[in-house]
Structure formats: structure tokens, C-alpha cells
Amino acid sequence: MAEQTATPVATTTGPAATDRPSLRRDVSAPALLAGLVCIAVSFSGPLVVVLAAAGAGHLDPARTASWIWAVSLGSGLTCLLLSWYTRTPVITAWSTPGAALLVTSLGAYPWREAVGAFLLSSAAVALFGFTGLFGRLIRAIPVGIVNAMLAGILFSFGAGIFTELHTAPVLVLGSFAAFLAAKRLVPRYAVPIALLAGAALAAATVGLPLHLGSGGPVRPVLTLPAFSWAATVGLALPLTLVALASQNAPGLAIMRASGYRPDDRLLVGATGTLSVLLAPFGSPGINLAAITAAICTSPESHPDPRRRYVAGMSAGVLYLVVGSFGGVLVSLFTGLPHALIAVIAGVALLASFQGSLAGALAEEHGRDGAVVTFLATASGMSLFGIGAAFWGLLLGVATHLVITARRPG
């Protein structure tokens, strides 16, 4: 790591005036392969969570395919253009924790109001990015409480691995065992291997009725947004916090740990702006990636950090190609048994749950508020038409202020 950090790398403040890298010279097989692995990881476990959210919102196949098309288009364009412009591996994706939030909340709101919440959340992310308020917001809310809210959202997914044992024990245990074995031997491919093992076990036990459906390009479905106070508070606010705290902040940290100096105003502002344009087509938002970013920023992508940006561009092109045929993905994945979807979604979010739970309890003086936030969010409560994520955040902050406030005198 010391050698990697000491290596001079490009910043994300704009193209260098001299010593401009050459794309033709910098293209390499490892970087192209890293982009391919990034896409394989994104379209295995995380896509299952998106489809679960679409099911919770009772979306038809056309709107679900439009959702996948929108987030794939946004991820592809930002990966391709930002990586090329900054000459650093900028990896973006849809927010898997954000999709997990929608699984528990989307069904409570009409689709037009949900789209309005997506638009407001994306606009807020862009505003916080371009103005530099991003860091101030993250510092204003105790990090333990934000992590506790995310852990509460993800709790049901982890528990879902084991609640499905009574319906398909061979499938669930086999998939989970394959995940653990791959996690030890080839951790980068753990989720795709679990998916393949689960699909094989499903075919041998409960059946695997897959349908490829139409093979043509997706026809995006435009939805005019509507706005309501309940959706703004219950969806837009938690989505904004999840995007900033659990996606963009770790995404920037991954780049910095790899020796890069990312311009947070450019990256967060650009992804937020494009998310605003794609919200009417079903996109909840595009953010900086963390897990898949680690694939493309690592030495396996290329020994020279200045040539790893090709991995980001490779991922961008593949996002555009695969996402254009999102209808095939919807038809394919909707044929998976519910137990398999539950276990794959659970293992795909296991690392996020682990990290958020550890972050929630890291600081002793803020644990009271974090525990209240976690319990309230995980309870799935709803009050005045507003979901549990907001109430968990509100009650946690209130608890933190009451416990830590200085006594008069």
C-alpha cells in the first residue's frame, strides 16, 4: 500500500496540461477484464435487490425494464465519461442499500410520487455535491446514526437468508455454503458463484422456470413525477442520506485509499445531475460505487495506477450494452424462485450490513442513539404514511441529543 500511495496518479480536477495519457497506449487486457468483472458483480446480486424493490412497488415488466435501463445508462455514461475526463477509474452504480430501502418503503406510495421523490433526492445530491455541502451534511449527523439507519434497512435481507430455510432448505443452505466457500477462496466472485450454485440447486429441487422474453432493446417508460409531503420525507430524505453517506462517502474513500485524489464536487455533482434527468424513467439515483470500485482501482486492474482508468471506461461501455437489453434481464431474473432471490439478496448485502453495523457501534458515546435508530428502522414501523427509515433517523438523533446534551450549570 505504501508503494501504491507513493506512485504519482492523476487527480479528478480535470485533464492534465502536459503528459496526457494516450487511450490507445493505455488499453490493457487486465483493465478490460476488471471492467467485465465489475459488471458481472453489479448484475448478479445487486440487480436482484432492484427487482425485489420493483416487486414491492407492484411495477409491471415495462416499468421495471425502464428502471434497469435508466440506472444502467446513468452508470455507463458516468463511468465512461468521468473516467476518460479525469483519467482515473471512476466507478458508479445504482445504490444497492437504496434499493433495499425501496423494498421496505416503495409499496406505500403511488409510483408517480415515488418518481417525484427520486427526482428530489437526486437534485439534493447534486446540490450537496456542487456546493461542497456534502462534507458538512455528513459531519452534521452523527455517523453512527446514519450507519444504524442503514443497518436497520438491511437487517431484513440478512434475516431473509434464514427465514427461507423452511421453504427450500437444500437451495438456501447450498447457496449459502457456496457463497462462504467462494468468499474464502475467490472473494471477488462470491456472489455470482452463489447465484450459479443456487440456480443449479433450484433446477434440481423446486424447479427453475426461466423465460428469456423479448430480446430487443428496452423502450424507456416516461413517468411524470408527482410530489407529496409523505413521499418527500419518507423516501427522498432517506434516499439522499443513503446516497451520500453509504455510497458516495465510501466510494471516495476507496479512491483515496488507492492513491487517487478525487474531486468530490465534480463526481458527486455530476452523478446527481444525471440522476435528475433519469429519474422520470425510474432511476432512484446513480452514485459512486464502493465494492465494484475496489475491483477497478486495485493493482489487479493494472500495475500502473495511471492506466487503471481504462477499467472504468470498460465498465461504462458494458453497462450501456447490457442495460440496453434490460427486458431480457427482467424476464430471466423474475423466473428465479423466491427463496433463491432472498438468499442472493442477503449475501449481496452482507458486507454492507456488516460495515454499517460496525460503524453504528464504533463510537461508545453515540451508541444510545444508534441503537434506537437501528431498532426503529428494523421494526418496519409506519406513522402518518411515512416509513421507518425516517422515524429511525429522527428518533435516533433525538435520543443522541437528549443523552449527550450538556446539563445547565
Contacts in CASP RR format, 6 or more apart in sequence:
PFRMAT RR
TARGET T0000
AUTHOR 0000-0000-0000
METHOD contacts of the structure
MODEL  1
MAEQTATPVATTTGPAATDRPSLRRDVSAPALLAGLVCIAVSFSGPLVVV
LAAAGAGHLDPARTASWIWAVSLGSGLTCLLLSWYTRTPVITAWSTPGAA
LLVTSLGAYPWREAVGAFLLSSAAVALFGFTGLFGRLIRAIPVGIVNAML
AGILFSFGAGIFTELHTAPVLVLGSFAAFLAAKRLVPRYAVPIALLAGAA
LAAATVGLPLHLGSGGPVRPVLTLPAFSWAATVGLALPLTLVALASQNAP
GLAIMRASGYRPDDRLLVGATGTLSVLLAPFGSPGINLAAITAAICTSPE
SHPDPRRRYVAGMSAGVLYLVVGSFGGVLVSLFTGLPHALIAVIAGVALL
ASFQGSLAGALAEEHGRDGAVVTFLATASGMSLFGIGAAFWGLLLGVATH
LVITARRPG
1 257 0 8 1.000
4 258 0 8 1.000
4 259 0 8 1.000
4 299 0 8 1.000
4 305 0 8 1.000
5 259 0 8 1.000
7 259 0 8 1.000
7 304 0 8 1.000
7 305 0 8 1.000
7 306 0 8 1.000
8 306 0 8 1.000
9 88 0 8 1.000
9 259 0 8 1.000
9 260 0 8 1.000
9 261 0 8 1.000
9 305 0 8 1.000
9 306 0 8 1.000
10 16 0 8 1.000
10 21 0 8 1.000
10 86 0 8 1.000
10 87 0 8 1.000
10 88 0 8 1.000
10 260 0 8 1.000
10 306 0 8 1.000
10 309 0 8 1.000
11 86 0 8 1.000
11 88 0 8 1.000
11 260 0 8 1.000
11 261 0 8 1.000
11 262 0 8 1.000
11 263 0 8 1.000
12 82 0 8 1.000
12 86 0 8 1.000
12 88 0 8 1.000
12 90 0 8 1.000
12 255 0 8 1.000
12 260 0 8 1.000
12 261 0 8 1.000
12 262 0 8 1.000
12 263 0 8 1.000
12 266 0 8 1.000
12 267 0 8 1.000
13 86 0 8 1.000
13 261 0 8 1.000
13 263 0 8 1.000
13 266 0 8 1.000
14 85 0 8 1.000
14 86 0 8 1.000
14 263 0 8 1.000
14 266 0 8 1.000
15 85 0 8 1.000
15 86 0 8 1.000
15 87 0 8 1.000
16 87 0 8 1.000
21 87 0 8 1.000
21 306 0 8 1.000
21 307 0 8 1.000
21 309 0 8 1.000
23 84 0 8 1.000
23 310 0 8 1.000
23 313 0 8 1.000
26 306 0 8 1.000
26 307 0 8 1.000
26 309 0 8 1.000
26 310 0 8 1.000
27 310 0 8 1.000
28 302 0 8 1.000
28 307 0 8 1.000
28 310 0 8 1.000
30 300 0 8 1.000
30 301 0 8 1.000
30 302 0 8 1.000
31 296 0 8 1.000
31 301 0 8 1.000
31 302 0 8 1.000
31 307 0 8 1.000
31 308 0 8 1.000
31 310 0 8 1.000
31 311 0 8 1.000
31 312 0 8 1.000
31 314 0 8 1.000
32 310 0 8 1.000
32 311 0 8 1.000
32 314 0 8 1.000
34 295 0 8 1.000
34 296 0 8 1.000
34 298 0 8 1.000
34 300 0 8 1.000
34 301 0 8 1.000
34 302 0 8 1.000
34 308 0 8 1.000
34 311 0 8 1.000
34 312 0 8 1.000
34 314 0 8 1.000
34 315 0 8 1.000
35 295 0 8 1.000
35 296 0 8 1.000
35 301 0 8 1.000
35 311 0 8 1.000
35 312 0 8 1.000
35 314 0 8 1.000
35 315 0 8 1.000
35 316 0 8 1.000
35 318 0 8 1.000
36 314 0 8 1.000
36 315 0 8 1.000
36 318 0 8 1.000
37 188 0 8 1.000
37 189 0 8 1.000
37 295 0 8 1.000
38 91 0 8 1.000
38 292 0 8 1.000
38 295 0 8 1.000
38 296 0 8 1.000
38 311 0 8 1.000
38 312 0 8 1.000
38 315 0 8 1.000
38 318 0 8 1.000
39 315 0 8 1.000
39 318 0 8 1.000
39 319 0 8 1.000
39 322 0 8 1.000
40 189 0 8 1.000
40 192 0 8 1.000
41 188 0 8 1.000
41 189 0 8 1.000
41 191 0 8 1.000
41 192 0 8 1.000
41 291 0 8 1.000
41 292 0 8 1.000
41 295 0 8 1.000
42 75 0 8 1.000
42 93 0 8 1.000
42 289 0 8 1.000
42 292 0 8 1.000
42 319 0 8 1.000
43 322 0 8 1.000
43 329 0 8 1.000
44 191 0 8 1.000
44 192 0 8 1.000
44 195 0 8 1.000
44 344 0 8 1.000
44 348 0 8 1.000
45 191 0 8 1.000
45 192 0 8 1.000
45 195 0 8 1.000
45 344 0 8 1.000
45 345 0 8 1.000
45 347 0 8 1.000
45 348 0 8 1.000
46 93 0 8 1.000
46 94 0 8 1.000
46 96 0 8 1.000
46 99 0 8 1.000
46 348 0 8 1.000
47 68 0 8 1.000
47 329 0 8 1.000
47 333 0 8 1.000
48 195 0 8 1.000
48 333 0 8 1.000
48 336 0 8 1.000
48 341 0 8 1.000
48 344 0 8 1.000
48 345 0 8 1.000
48 348 0 8 1.000
49 96 0 8 1.000
49 99 0 8 1.000
49 100 0 8 1.000
49 103 0 8 1.000
49 157 0 8 1.000
49 345 0 8 1.000
49 348 0 8 1.000
49 349 0 8 1.000
50 67 0 8 1.000
50 68 0 8 1.000
50 71 0 8 1.000
50 94 0 8 1.000
50 99 0 8 1.000
51 64 0 8 1.000
51 330 0 8 1.000
51 333 0 8 1.000
51 334 0 8 1.000
51 341 0 8 1.000
52 99 0 8 1.000
52 103 0 8 1.000
52 341 0 8 1.000
52 345 0 8 1.000
53 99 0 8 1.000
53 100 0 8 1.000
53 102 0 8 1.000
53 103 0 8 1.000
53 106 0 8 1.000
54 63 0 8 1.000
54 64 0 8 1.000
54 67 0 8 1.000
55 64 0 8 1.000
56 102 0 8 1.000
56 103 0 8 1.000
56 104 0 8 1.000
56 106 0 8 1.000
56 107 0 8 1.000
57 102 0 8 1.000
57 106 0 8 1.000
57 107 0 8 1.000
57 111 0 8 1.000
57 114 0 8 1.000
58 107 0 8 1.000
59 67 0 8 1.000
59 111 0 8 1.000
61 327 0 8 1.000
61 330 0 8 1.000
61 331 0 8 1.000
61 334 0 8 1.000
62 219 0 8 1.000
62 221 0 8 1.000
63 111 0 8 1.000
63 221 0 8 1.000
63 223 0 8 1.000
63 282 0 8 1.000
64 327 0 8 1.000
64 330 0 8 1.000
65 218 0 8 1.000
65 326 0 8 1.000
65 327 0 8 1.000
65 329 0 8 1.000
65 330 0 8 1.000
66 218 0 8 1.000
66 219 0 8 1.000
66 220 0 8 1.000
66 221 0 8 1.000
66 281 0 8 1.000
66 282 0 8 1.000
67 281 0 8 1.000
67 282 0 8 1.000
67 283 0 8 1.000
68 218 0 8 1.000
68 323 0 8 1.000
68 326 0 8 1.000
68 327 0 8 1.000
68 329 0 8 1.000
68 330 0 8 1.000
69 218 0 8 1.000
69 220 0 8 1.000
69 281 0 8 1.000
69 323 0 8 1.000
69 324 0 8 1.000
69 326 0 8 1.000
70 220 0 8 1.000
70 278 0 8 1.000
70 281 0 8 1.000
70 282 0 8 1.000
70 283 0 8 1.000
71 93 0 8 1.000
71 94 0 8 1.000
71 278 0 8 1.000
71 283 0 8 1.000
71 284 0 8 1.000
71 285 0 8 1.000
71 286 0 8 1.000
72 319 0 8 1.000
72 320 0 8 1.000
72 322 0 8 1.000
72 323 0 8 1.000
72 324 0 8 1.000
72 326 0 8 1.000
73 278 0 8 1.000
73 319 0 8 1.000
73 320 0 8 1.000
73 323 0 8 1.000
73 324 0 8 1.000
74 92 0 8 1.000
74 274 0 8 1.000
74 275 0 8 1.000
74 278 0 8 1.000
74 283 0 8 1.000
74 286 0 8 1.000
74 319 0 8 1.000
75 92 0 8 1.000
75 93 0 8 1.000
75 94 0 8 1.000
75 286 0 8 1.000
75 316 0 8 1.000
75 319 0 8 1.000
76 92 0 8 1.000
76 315 0 8 1.000
76 316 0 8 1.000
76 317 0 8 1.000
76 319 0 8 1.000
76 320 0 8 1.000
77 274 0 8 1.000
77 316 0 8 1.000
77 320 0 8 1.000
78 90 0 8 1.000
78 92 0 8 1.000
78 270 0 8 1.000
78 271 0 8 1.000
78 274 0 8 1.000
78 286 0 8 1.000
79 90 0 8 1.000
79 91 0 8 1.000
79 92 0 8 1.000
79 312 0 8 1.000
79 313 0 8 1.000
79 315 0 8 1.000
79 316 0 8 1.000
79 319 0 8 1.000
80 312 0 8 1.000
80 313 0 8 1.000
80 316 0 8 1.000
80 317 0 8 1.000
80 320 0 8 1.000
82 90 0 8 1.000
82 92 0 8 1.000
82 266 0 8 1.000
82 267 0 8 1.000
82 270 0 8 1.000
83 89 0 8 1.000
83 90 0 8 1.000
83 309 0 8 1.000
83 310 0 8 1.000
83 311 0 8 1.000
83 312 0 8 1.000
83 313 0 8 1.000
83 316 0 8 1.000
84 309 0 8 1.000
84 313 0 8 1.000
86 262 0 8 1.000
86 263 0 8 1.000
86 266 0 8 1.000
86 309 0 8 1.000
87 306 0 8 1.000
87 309 0 8 1.000
88 255 0 8 1.000
88 260 0 8 1.000
88 262 0 8 1.000
88 308 0 8 1.000
88 309 0 8 1.000
89 255 0 8 1.000
89 260 0 8 1.000
89 293 0 8 1.000
89 296 0 8 1.000
89 297 0 8 1.000
89 301 0 8 1.000
89 308 0 8 1.000
89 309 0 8 1.000
89 311 0 8 1.000
89 312 0 8 1.000
90 255 0 8 1.000
90 262 0 8 1.000
90 267 0 8 1.000
90 288 0 8 1.000
90 309 0 8 1.000
90 312 0 8 1.000
91 288 0 8 1.000
91 289 0 8 1.000
91 292 0 8 1.000
91 293 0 8 1.000
91 295 0 8 1.000
91 296 0 8 1.000
91 297 0 8 1.000
91 311 0 8 1.000
91 312 0 8 1.000
91 315 0 8 1.000
92 271 0 8 1.000
92 286 0 8 1.000
92 287 0 8 1.000
92 288 0 8 1.000
92 289 0 8 1.000
93 286 0 8 1.000
93 287 0 8 1.000
93 289 0 8 1.000
93 292 0 8 1.000
94 283 0 8 1.000
94 284 0 8 1.000
94 285 0 8 1.000
94 286 0 8 1.000
94 287 0 8 1.000
95 239 0 8 1.000
95 242 0 8 1.000
95 243 0 8 1.000
95 246 0 8 1.000
95 247 0 8 1.000
95 284 0 8 1.000
95 285 0 8 1.000
95 287 0 8 1.000
96 348 0 8 1.000
96 349 0 8 1.000
96 352 0 8 1.000
97 150 0 8 1.000
97 153 0 8 1.000
97 154 0 8 1.000
97 242 0 8 1.000
97 246 0 8 1.000
97 247 0 8 1.000
97 349 0 8 1.000
97 352 0 8 1.000
97 356 0 8 1.000
98 153 0 8 1.000
98 239 0 8 1.000
98 242 0 8 1.000
98 243 0 8 1.000
98 284 0 8 1.000
99 284 0 8 1.000
100 153 0 8 1.000
100 154 0 8 1.000
100 157 0 8 1.000
100 345 0 8 1.000
100 349 0 8 1.000
101 153 0 8 1.000
101 235 0 8 1.000
101 238 0 8 1.000
101 239 0 8 1.000
101 242 0 8 1.000
101 389 0 8 1.000
102 114 0 8 1.000
102 235 0 8 1.000
102 284 0 8 1.000
103 156 0 8 1.000
103 157 0 8 1.000
104 153 0 8 1.000
104 156 0 8 1.000
104 380 0 8 1.000
104 387 0 8 1.000
104 388 0 8 1.000
104 389 0 8 1.000
105 234 0 8 1.000
105 235 0 8 1.000
105 238 0 8 1.000
105 387 0 8 1.000
105 388 0 8 1.000
105 389 0 8 1.000
106 114 0 8 1.000
106 235 0 8 1.000
108 382 0 8 1.000
108 385 0 8 1.000
108 387 0 8 1.000
109 117 0 8 1.000
109 228 0 8 1.000
109 230 0 8 1.000
109 231 0 8 1.000
109 235 0 8 1.000
110 226 0 8 1.000
111 223 0 8 1.000
112 223 0 8 1.000
112 224 0 8 1.000
112 225 0 8 1.000
112 226 0 8 1.000
113 225 0 8 1.000
113 226 0 8 1.000
113 227 0 8 1.000
113 228 0 8 1.000
113 230 0 8 1.000
113 231 0 8 1.000
114 231 0 8 1.000
114 235 0 8 1.000
115 223 0 8 1.000
115 224 0 8 1.000
115 225 0 8 1.000
115 226 0 8 1.000
115 279 0 8 1.000
115 280 0 8 1.000
115 282 0 8 1.000
116 225 0 8 1.000
116 226 0 8 1.000
116 227 0 8 1.000
116 231 0 8 1.000
116 236 0 8 1.000
116 279 0 8 1.000
117 227 0 8 1.000
117 231 0 8 1.000
117 232 0 8 1.000
117 234 0 8 1.000
117 235 0 8 1.000
117 236 0 8 1.000
117 239 0 8 1.000
118 225 0 8 1.000
118 235 0 8 1.000
118 236 0 8 1.000
118 239 0 8 1.000
118 275 0 8 1.000
118 279 0 8 1.000
118 282 0 8 1.000
118 283 0 8 1.000
118 284 0 8 1.000
118 285 0 8 1.000
119 225 0 8 1.000
119 276 0 8 1.000
119 279 0 8 1.000
119 280 0 8 1.000
120 227 0 8 1.000
120 232 0 8 1.000
120 236 0 8 1.000
121 235 0 8 1.000
121 236 0 8 1.000
121 237 0 8 1.000
121 239 0 8 1.000
121 240 0 8 1.000
121 243 0 8 1.000
121 284 0 8 1.000
121 285 0 8 1.000
122 272 0 8 1.000
122 273 0 8 1.000
122 275 0 8 1.000
122 276 0 8 1.000
122 279 0 8 1.000
122 283 0 8 1.000
122 285 0 8 1.000
123 272 0 8 1.000
123 276 0 8 1.000
124 236 0 8 1.000
124 240 0 8 1.000
125 240 0 8 1.000
125 243 0 8 1.000
125 244 0 8 1.000
125 248 0 8 1.000
125 268 0 8 1.000
125 269 0 8 1.000
125 271 0 8 1.000
125 272 0 8 1.000
125 275 0 8 1.000
125 285 0 8 1.000
125 287 0 8 1.000
126 268 0 8 1.000
126 269 0 8 1.000
126 271 0 8 1.000
126 272 0 8 1.000
126 273 0 8 1.000
126 275 0 8 1.000
126 276 0 8 1.000
127 133 0 8 1.000
128 134 0 8 1.000
128 135 0 8 1.000
128 137 0 8 1.000
128 240 0 8 1.000
128 244 0 8 1.000
128 268 0 8 1.000
129 264 0 8 1.000
129 265 0 8 1.000
129 268 0 8 1.000
129 269 0 8 1.000
129 272 0 8 1.000
130 265 0 8 1.000
130 268 0 8 1.000
130 269 0 8 1.000
131 265 0 8 1.000
132 264 0 8 1.000
132 265 0 8 1.000
134 244 0 8 1.000
134 248 0 8 1.000
134 264 0 8 1.000
134 265 0 8 1.000
134 268 0 8 1.000
135 264 0 8 1.000
137 244 0 8 1.000
138 146 0 8 1.000
138 244 0 8 1.000
138 245 0 8 1.000
138 249 0 8 1.000
141 241 0 8 1.000
141 245 0 8 1.000
141 393 0 8 1.000
141 397 0 8 1.000
142 363 0 8 1.000
142 366 0 8 1.000
142 369 0 8 1.000
142 370 0 8 1.000
142 397 0 8 1.000
142 400 0 8 1.000
143 245 0 8 1.000
143 359 0 8 1.000
143 362 0 8 1.000
143 363 0 8 1.000
144 359 0 8 1.000
144 360 0 8 1.000
144 361 0 8 1.000
144 362 0 8 1.000
144 363 0 8 1.000
144 366 0 8 1.000
144 370 0 8 1.000
144 373 0 8 1.000
145 360 0 8 1.000
145 366 0 8 1.000
145 369 0 8 1.000
145 370 0 8 1.000
145 373 0 8 1.000
145 393 0 8 1.000
145 396 0 8 1.000
145 397 0 8 1.000
145 400 0 8 1.000
146 241 0 8 1.000
146 245 0 8 1.000
146 246 0 8 1.000
146 393 0 8 1.000
147 245 0 8 1.000
147 246 0 8 1.000
147 355 0 8 1.000
147 356 0 8 1.000
147 357 0 8 1.000
147 358 0 8 1.000
147 359 0 8 1.000
147 360 0 8 1.000
147 370 0 8 1.000
148 356 0 8 1.000
148 360 0 8 1.000
148 369 0 8 1.000
148 370 0 8 1.000
148 371 0 8 1.000
148 373 0 8 1.000
148 374 0 8 1.000
148 377 0 8 1.000
148 396 0 8 1.000
149 238 0 8 1.000
149 241 0 8 1.000
149 242 0 8 1.000
149 373 0 8 1.000
149 374 0 8 1.000
149 377 0 8 1.000
149 389 0 8 1.000
149 392 0 8 1.000
149 393 0 8 1.000
150 242 0 8 1.000
150 245 0 8 1.000
150 246 0 8 1.000
150 352 0 8 1.000
150 356 0 8 1.000
151 353 0 8 1.000
151 355 0 8 1.000
151 356 0 8 1.000
151 357 0 8 1.000
151 360 0 8 1.000
151 374 0 8 1.000
151 377 0 8 1.000
151 378 0 8 1.000
152 356 0 8 1.000
152 373 0 8 1.000
152 374 0 8 1.000
152 377 0 8 1.000
152 378 0 8 1.000
153 238 0 8 1.000
153 242 0 8 1.000
153 377 0 8 1.000
153 378 0 8 1.000
153 389 0 8 1.000
154 349 0 8 1.000
154 352 0 8 1.000
154 353 0 8 1.000
154 356 0 8 1.000
155 353 0 8 1.000
155 374 0 8 1.000
155 377 0 8 1.000
155 378 0 8 1.000
156 378 0 8 1.000
157 342 0 8 1.000
157 345 0 8 1.000
157 346 0 8 1.000
157 349 0 8 1.000
157 353 0 8 1.000
158 346 0 8 1.000
158 349 0 8 1.000
158 350 0 8 1.000
158 353 0 8 1.000
160 342 0 8 1.000
160 343 0 8 1.000
160 346 0 8 1.000
161 172 0 8 1.000
161 176 0 8 1.000
161 342 0 8 1.000
161 343 0 8 1.000
161 346 0 8 1.000
161 347 0 8 1.000
162 172 0 8 1.000
163 342 0 8 1.000
164 172 0 8 1.000
164 338 0 8 1.000
164 339 0 8 1.000
164 342 0 8 1.000
164 343 0 8 1.000
165 172 0 8 1.000
165 173 0 8 1.000
167 338 0 8 1.000
167 339 0 8 1.000
168 202 0 8 1.000
168 205 0 8 1.000
168 206 0 8 1.000
168 337 0 8 1.000
168 339 0 8 1.000
168 340 0 8 1.000
170 201 0 8 1.000
170 205 0 8 1.000
171 198 0 8 1.000
171 201 0 8 1.000
171 202 0 8 1.000
171 205 0 8 1.000
171 206 0 8 1.000
171 337 0 8 1.000
171 339 0 8 1.000
171 340 0 8 1.000
171 343 0 8 1.000
172 339 0 8 1.000
172 342 0 8 1.000
172 343 0 8 1.000
174 197 0 8 1.000
174 198 0 8 1.000
174 201 0 8 1.000
175 194 0 8 1.000
175 195 0 8 1.000
175 197 0 8 1.000
175 198 0 8 1.000
175 201 0 8 1.000
175 340 0 8 1.000
175 343 0 8 1.000
175 344 0 8 1.000
175 347 0 8 1.000
176 194 0 8 1.000
176 343 0 8 1.000
176 347 0 8 1.000
177 197 0 8 1.000
178 193 0 8 1.000
178 194 0 8 1.000
178 196 0 8 1.000
178 197 0 8 1.000
178 198 0 8 1.000
179 190 0 8 1.000
179 191 0 8 1.000
179 193 0 8 1.000
179 194 0 8 1.000
179 347 0 8 1.000
181 193 0 8 1.000
182 189 0 8 1.000
182 190 0 8 1.000
182 193 0 8 1.000
182 194 0 8 1.000
183 190 0 8 1.000
186 193 0 8 1.000
188 295 0 8 1.000
190 347 0 8 1.000
191 344 0 8 1.000
191 347 0 8 1.000
191 348 0 8 1.000
194 343 0 8 1.000
194 344 0 8 1.000
194 347 0 8 1.000
195 340 0 8 1.000
195 344 0 8 1.000
198 340 0 8 1.000
198 343 0 8 1.000
198 344 0 8 1.000
199 208 0 8 1.000
199 336 0 8 1.000
199 340 0 8 1.000
202 208 0 8 1.000
202 336 0 8 1.000
202 337 0 8 1.000
202 339 0 8 1.000
202 340 0 8 1.000
206 337 0 8 1.000
206 339 0 8 1.000
207 337 0 8 1.000
208 335 0 8 1.000
208 336 0 8 1.000
208 337 0 8 1.000
209 335 0 8 1.000
210 332 0 8 1.000
210 335 0 8 1.000
210 336 0 8 1.000
211 331 0 8 1.000
211 332 0 8 1.000
211 334 0 8 1.000
211 335 0 8 1.000
212 328 0 8 1.000
212 331 0 8 1.000
212 332 0 8 1.000
213 327 0 8 1.000
213 328 0 8 1.000
213 331 0 8 1.000
214 327 0 8 1.000
214 328 0 8 1.000
214 331 0 8 1.000
215 325 0 8 1.000
215 327 0 8 1.000
215 328 0 8 1.000
216 325 0 8 1.000
216 327 0 8 1.000
216 328 0 8 1.000
217 324 0 8 1.000
217 325 0 8 1.000
218 323 0 8 1.000
218 324 0 8 1.000
218 325 0 8 1.000
218 326 0 8 1.000
218 327 0 8 1.000
220 281 0 8 1.000
221 281 0 8 1.000
221 282 0 8 1.000
222 280 0 8 1.000
222 281 0 8 1.000
223 280 0 8 1.000
223 281 0 8 1.000
223 282 0 8 1.000
224 280 0 8 1.000
225 279 0 8 1.000
225 280 0 8 1.000
230 384 0 8 1.000
230 385 0 8 1.000
230 386 0 8 1.000
233 386 0 8 1.000
233 390 0 8 1.000
234 385 0 8 1.000
234 386 0 8 1.000
234 387 0 8 1.000
234 389 0 8 1.000
234 390 0 8 1.000
237 390 0 8 1.000
237 393 0 8 1.000
238 389 0 8 1.000
238 390 0 8 1.000
238 393 0 8 1.000
239 284 0 8 1.000
239 285 0 8 1.000
241 393 0 8 1.000
243 285 0 8 1.000
243 287 0 8 1.000
244 268 0 8 1.000
246 352 0 8 1.000
246 356 0 8 1.000
247 287 0 8 1.000
247 288 0 8 1.000
247 289 0 8 1.000
247 290 0 8 1.000
248 264 0 8 1.000
248 267 0 8 1.000
248 268 0 8 1.000
248 271 0 8 1.000
248 287 0 8 1.000
248 288 0 8 1.000
250 288 0 8 1.000
250 290 0 8 1.000
251 288 0 8 1.000
251 289 0 8 1.000
251 290 0 8 1.000
251 293 0 8 1.000
252 262 0 8 1.000
252 264 0 8 1.000
252 267 0 8 1.000
252 288 0 8 1.000
253 290 0 8 1.000
254 290 0 8 1.000
254 293 0 8 1.000
254 294 0 8 1.000
254 297 0 8 1.000
255 262 0 8 1.000
255 293 0 8 1.000
255 297 0 8 1.000
256 262 0 8 1.000
258 297 0 8 1.000
258 298 0 8 1.000
258 305 0 8 1.000
259 305 0 8 1.000
260 297 0 8 1.000
260 305 0 8 1.000
267 288 0 8 1.000
268 288 0 8 1.000
271 285 0 8 1.000
271 286 0 8 1.000
271 287 0 8 1.000
271 288 0 8 1.000
272 285 0 8 1.000
272 286 0 8 1.000
274 286 0 8 1.000
275 283 0 8 1.000
275 285 0 8 1.000
275 286 0 8 1.000
278 285 0 8 1.000
278 286 0 8 1.000
279 285 0 8 1.000
291 351 0 8 1.000
292 315 0 8 1.000
295 301 0 8 1.000
295 311 0 8 1.000
296 308 0 8 1.000
296 311 0 8 1.000
296 312 0 8 1.000
296 315 0 8 1.000
297 305 0 8 1.000
297 308 0 8 1.000
297 311 0 8 1.000
301 308 0 8 1.000
301 311 0 8 1.000
302 308 0 8 1.000
302 310 0 8 1.000
302 311 0 8 1.000
322 329 0 8 1.000
323 329 0 8 1.000
333 341 0 8 1.000
336 344 0 8 1.000
357 374 0 8 1.000
360 367 0 8 1.000
360 370 0 8 1.000
360 371 0 8 1.000
360 373 0 8 1.000
360 374 0 8 1.000
361 367 0 8 1.000
361 370 0 8 1.000
365 404 0 8 1.000
366 400 0 8 1.000
366 403 0 8 1.000
366 404 0 8 1.000
368 399 0 8 1.000
368 400 0 8 1.000
368 403 0 8 1.000
369 396 0 8 1.000
369 397 0 8 1.000
369 399 0 8 1.000
369 400 0 8 1.000
369 403 0 8 1.000
370 396 0 8 1.000
370 400 0 8 1.000
372 392 0 8 1.000
372 395 0 8 1.000
372 396 0 8 1.000
372 399 0 8 1.000
373 392 0 8 1.000
373 393 0 8 1.000
373 395 0 8 1.000
373 396 0 8 1.000
373 397 0 8 1.000
373 399 0 8 1.000
376 388 0 8 1.000
376 391 0 8 1.000
376 392 0 8 1.000
376 395 0 8 1.000
376 396 0 8 1.000
377 388 0 8 1.000
377 389 0 8 1.000
377 391 0 8 1.000
377 392 0 8 1.000
377 393 0 8 1.000
378 388 0 8 1.000
379 388 0 8 1.000
380 387 0 8 1.000
380 388 0 8 1.000
381 387 0 8 1.000
381 388 0 8 1.000
381 391 0 8 1.000
382 388 0 8 1.000
383 391 0 8 1.000
END
